[in-house]
């Protein structure tokens, strides 16, 4: 079998196509959550703790060519300063938490919707003695209860 034919069979399997759809939808969902965090959740939190814009919360590790206080991360980067972007990390952490929780809820819902697999029939390991009707091991040749010879 040629490599191209094997690849075509692999690519056309349902799981690969499902994965591709999941990645595209996941990327779109990530964009929505990022906007939710950056534009809806973090501004009120920043306002509550004293007009802090988390996107521009950073520490300057090394001054750039222009050594003045930088108004934003972009201004610091433009001046060539080395910064520790704490606010961007906090935004990413909140985004991750929201996405992880949403995926958890989705999986939890899907698990409830799936029907449980039918239980496999239990393997028979005992039989009844024809004389005393006691349960005995399947391979027994004599009943341990009534000592009858089993055929």
Buried (B, 14 or more C-beta within 10 A) or exposed (E): EEEEEEEEEEEEEEEEEEEEEEEEEEEEBBEEBBEBBBEEBBBEEBEEEEEBEBBBBBEBEEBBEEEEEBEEBEBBBEBEBEBEBEBBEBBEEBBEEBBEEEEEEEEEEEEEEEEEEEEEEEEEEEBEBEEEEBEBEEEEEEBEEEEBEEE
